[in-house]
Amino acid sequence: MRINNPKIETVDRNVDSSNDDCSKDDSLTFDALELASQVGYSLAGGIGRKAFVELELAYATKLLSKFNDDPVLRINQNVLLYWKVAYYKSTILRVFSQTIPDTFKVVDITSMTLERIFGSIDEKKKHIIEPAFTNDISFVIISELTALLGQRQAMRQFVNIMNAVLEGEKVTRQILKLGLGEITKNELARLETKGVHYDSIRAELSYKPSVYVLAATRPLDNRYFTYLKESGYLSRYHVIQHCVTAEEASEHLHKDFKLDQATLAQLKTINQRLSKVKISKMLRPSESFMKPIYDNLEALVKDEIAGKSYLNLADVISPRLKDDVIRELVAFAFLRTAAKSNFNNIDELLYNQEDLDFVQNRLDHFVDFTINPLIAEEFTRVSRRKTKKGTVMELIIELLGDGKKRSRQEILKYILSRVQVSIPTIDSALKELVNRQIIKSDTSFGFYSMSAQR
């Protein structure tokens, strides 16, 4: 379904060709994520695979209702892709939007003015300019965040309202000219059906968004980054940061990536089927169930902030971080359960060890941006610091460089003799090297060795 309102710019979700080769992440064993992984890889290599998996998980949260036992926790996962300019971010968002069923309306607000985004009144004071967040809009795309931020005053206005939008809170917009409007009863009635309320006496336009924001930006300079961080804007996203390596730059120069349209069509079909699955009961995962994740996440963070006087545990581990972890686990559990039940309705969403393992294998991506954010080098001398995980990865490559197979225990012993680090950090480094195909693992016997490609 497309938006008929001409003031709203819709995203073209017809299957389109872009920048083939497919690769699977062994941890993605269920249809939707496996398909998302393949589509993303065909489009943009490892960068695309990483992004598509996160976007698919965010899409899954759109299909969920509030927890029966915790209606306060926001269930929607907003995603911000954050890496170097010219590496597929807007293309990834555009192509992923094609997999969202037509029953969900999608708008791209990147090129809109603030009045068109948040709502206003026309110059003749006769018609309301509808906001981009009416109750019939499900997904909002921002293909380049910096294009919307503008100068200081505009940025402050944008951020203040968007913080409410990202949390699904009521937006109240009061500007003087709204008090001069002469809006017909028919238009007022039409606005009400879209959840937009106009009060000329109070010069106020109000609405309660229920949208999922999928955004992208290049690394921000210190001015933008500091303001958006301190205002709480960035923490309302699950930020997917990626540092494009020299090897990746070379790969994207020499290798032709072409969108696998057949798999894209399969993913759209799966997403359509998922959209029809209803859950009768969904409880928040218990503290005892989540404890292994929280313990390992805390150990990993403590490793990374050790020696960093400018960071403490409370700077990284926050309720919003915890909520991101919960949302991702629940999204995965939903995709797993839906696939195993052949997309029938679910009486109660139950969590198991597979859900724990999925999140445990990717804990570092929840905190990478907070601990070590990429800052635009053209504006500052601040550069990306080597992480504990990065040091461990170098030591693993050093150990396996002689071509011999080593057991996990041998690797742990070697790493712990060289650097003080937690087991979760070492496991995270091993997983990352396997995913990058720098090393390979024999999961049956727990041995690792250098990849034949090296």
NORRA-V494635 format. One record per run of one state. SS is the DSSP state (H for helix, E for strand, - for the rest). FROM is the first residue (numbers start at 1). LEN is the number of residues. If there is no record, write none. Layout:
# NORRA-V494635
SS	FROM	LEN
SS	FROM	LEN
This chain:
# NORRA-V494635
-	1	9
E	10	1
-	11	20
H	31	32
-	63	4
E	67	1
-	68	2
E	70	1
-	71	8
E	79	5
-	84	5
H	89	9
-	98	7
E	105	4
-	109	5
H	114	5
-	119	1
E	120	2
-	122	6
E	128	2
-	130	7
E	137	6
-	143	3
H	146	4
-	150	2
H	152	16
-	168	2
E	170	5
-	175	1
H	176	5
-	181	4
H	185	9
-	194	2
E	196	4
-	200	4
E	204	5
-	209	3
E	212	6
-	218	4
H	222	9
-	231	3
H	234	3
-	237	1
E	238	5
-	243	3
H	246	9
-	255	6
H	261	14
-	275	4
E	279	4
-	283	4
H	287	19
-	306	7
H	313	4
-	317	2
H	319	22
-	341	5
E	346	4
-	350	3
H	353	8
-	361	3
H	364	8
-	372	16
H	388	13
-	401	5
E	406	2
H	408	11
-	419	4
H	423	13
-	436	3
E	439	4
-	443	4
E	447	4
-	451	4
